[in-house]
Amino acid sequence: WQRNNLWVLNEALSTGARNVTLIALWNGQRGDGPGGTSDMITRAGDRGAETRVLDTTALFNLAASEKG
């Protein structure tokens, strides 16, 4: 996953576009290493891309369904 994430990010940034935005569906939890959503969001931000996170926990009401 890490290699594919970096390739996609590099392709987007290498086009010369003035504005690149990463839109990520994410539950906010850290993964188990490089290549996960958290890693991609961090790398995109470090390279100047804007990031927009759609919180899957809120979108799919996961917190309420887990409580009962």
Backbone bond lengths (Angstrom), bond angles and torsions (degrees), N, CA, C in turn:
res aa  C-N    CA-C-N  psi(-1)  N-CA   C-N-CA  omega(-1)  CA-C   N-CA-C  phi
1 W - - - 1.439 - - 1.524 111.39 -
2 Q 1.318 116.10 -38.21 1.462 119.07 -177.23 1.524 110.90 -60.64
3 R 1.320 117.30 -45.87 1.467 120.29 -179.11 1.525 110.85 -61.44
4 N 1.326 117.49 -43.74 1.462 120.44 179.57 1.524 111.60 -65.95
5 N 1.331 116.94 -41.51 1.464 119.71 177.29 1.516 111.52 -58.97
6 L 1.336 115.96 -46.72 1.464 120.25 -179.20 1.517 111.55 -65.53
7 W 1.324 117.37 -37.08 1.462 120.73 179.41 1.529 110.13 -64.68
8 V 1.328 116.90 -46.92 1.467 120.80 -179.68 1.529 110.15 -62.68
9 L 1.316 116.74 -44.44 1.462 120.60 179.77 1.522 110.89 -62.51
10 N 1.320 116.73 -45.46 1.462 120.80 179.39 1.530 111.50 -62.44
11 E 1.316 117.25 -42.34 1.468 120.40 178.52 1.524 111.06 -61.35
12 A 1.314 116.59 -42.84 1.468 119.98 179.84 1.524 111.20 -64.14
13 L 1.325 116.45 -43.48 1.464 119.96 -177.18 1.521 112.86 -76.40
14 S 1.323 117.79 -26.91 1.473 120.47 -176.45 1.527 113.39 -80.12
15 T 1.314 118.27 -7.59 1.465 120.49 179.93 1.516 112.52 -75.29
16 G 1.318 115.88 -10.57 1.456 119.34 -178.65 1.518 112.57 86.82
17 A 1.321 116.44 8.62 1.459 119.63 178.60 1.522 109.55 -61.94
18 R 1.313 116.08 140.45 1.460 120.00 -178.95 1.521 111.80 -78.29
19 N 1.317 116.68 -28.07 1.457 121.05 -178.37 1.524 109.65 -131.47
20 V 1.309 116.24 121.92 1.461 121.73 175.47 1.526 107.06 -121.86
21 T 1.327 116.01 130.41 1.459 121.16 178.95 1.519 109.32 -123.48
22 L 1.323 115.33 129.67 1.458 121.89 174.04 1.521 107.77 -96.58
23 I 1.330 116.70 124.38 1.455 121.62 175.51 1.524 106.42 -107.94
24 A 1.329 116.40 120.91 1.458 120.43 -174.74 1.523 111.66 -125.22
25 L 1.306 115.90 132.70 1.464 121.62 168.85 1.516 105.74 -87.23
26 W 1.345 117.01 120.67 1.461 119.10 -172.87 1.523 110.62 -154.22
27 N 1.322 115.60 142.56 1.461 120.62 178.43 1.524 112.71 -90.94
28 G 1.329 117.04 1.16 1.457 121.54 177.14 1.510 115.06 84.80
29 Q 1.308 117.53 -2.08 1.451 120.28 -179.26 1.526 110.49 -90.30
30 R 1.329 114.33 141.32 1.456 119.70 178.76 1.520 109.69 -70.07
31 G 1.311 115.66 145.15 1.453 120.94 177.40 1.510 110.99 -85.84
32 D 1.295 115.58 -165.71 1.456 119.92 -177.61 1.518 112.74 -102.73
33 G 1.328 117.47 19.04 1.451 119.33 176.19 1.515 112.72 151.67
34 P 1.318 115.70 -170.12 1.465 121.23 -179.43 1.530 111.81 -59.97
35 G 1.308 114.74 143.96 1.455 120.59 176.42 1.513 114.12 103.98
36 G 1.310 117.04 -9.45 1.457 120.17 179.07 1.519 111.74 -85.25
37 T 1.307 115.05 -179.91 1.459 120.58 -178.27 1.520 111.94 -62.53
38 S 1.312 117.37 -42.94 1.465 121.14 179.05 1.526 110.79 -59.00
39 D 1.314 115.72 -44.14 1.464 121.46 179.18 1.526 111.09 -62.37
40 M 1.321 116.77 -43.60 1.470 120.88 -179.27 1.528 111.01 -64.63
41 I 1.322 117.46 -41.82 1.466 121.30 179.46 1.532 109.93 -62.65
42 T 1.323 116.00 -43.90 1.466 120.74 179.34 1.522 110.77 -63.14
43 R 1.321 117.09 -47.67 1.472 120.96 -178.15 1.522 111.70 -64.34
44 A 1.318 117.13 -40.59 1.464 120.30 178.65 1.524 110.48 -63.43
45 G 1.315 116.61 -45.60 1.466 120.65 178.33 1.516 112.26 -62.17
46 D 1.339 116.36 -40.92 1.467 121.07 178.44 1.517 112.27 -61.92
47 R 1.322 116.83 -26.79 1.470 121.24 -178.09 1.524 112.74 -98.32
48 G 1.327 116.14 9.74 1.459 120.38 173.41 1.508 116.11 93.36
49 A 1.309 117.92 3.85 1.462 119.90 177.92 1.526 109.50 -80.32
50 E 1.301 115.50 146.78 1.459 120.35 173.63 1.527 106.99 -79.80
51 T 1.312 117.44 145.29 1.457 119.74 178.70 1.517 110.23 -122.92
52 R 1.305 115.36 139.85 1.460 123.17 175.61 1.517 107.08 -126.84
53 V 1.315 115.99 120.59 1.460 121.10 -178.95 1.521 109.40 -106.04
54 L 1.319 115.90 126.54 1.453 122.25 173.14 1.522 106.20 -99.56
55 D 1.317 115.87 112.48 1.460 122.10 -174.74 1.520 110.18 -73.69
56 T 1.331 116.48 108.64 1.461 120.43 -177.43 1.520 112.51 -67.22
57 T 1.315 117.10 -27.97 1.467 119.79 178.11 1.521 109.78 -63.35
58 A 1.312 116.50 -45.07 1.462 120.97 179.26 1.532 111.49 -73.87
59 L 1.317 116.79 -42.41 1.468 120.57 -177.38 1.521 112.43 -61.48
60 F 1.320 115.91 -39.66 1.456 119.84 -175.76 1.530 112.96 -105.02
61 N 1.335 115.52 12.74 1.452 122.41 176.78 1.532 111.54 52.39
62 L 1.312 116.45 41.50 1.465 121.05 -176.24 1.520 113.06 -70.08
63 A 1.327 117.37 -35.04 1.461 119.61 -178.53 1.531 110.37 -64.07
64 A 1.320 117.70 -40.82 1.452 121.01 -178.96 1.531 110.83 -68.74
65 S 1.322 117.76 -39.79 1.460 119.75 -178.94 1.520 111.89 -71.73
66 E 1.329 118.38 -26.97 1.457 121.33 178.22 1.525 111.61 -73.82
67 K 1.321 116.63 -28.11 1.465 120.50 -178.23 1.524 112.11 -77.00
68 G 1.291 116.47 -18.42 1.450 114.98 177.50 1.457 112.84 151.15
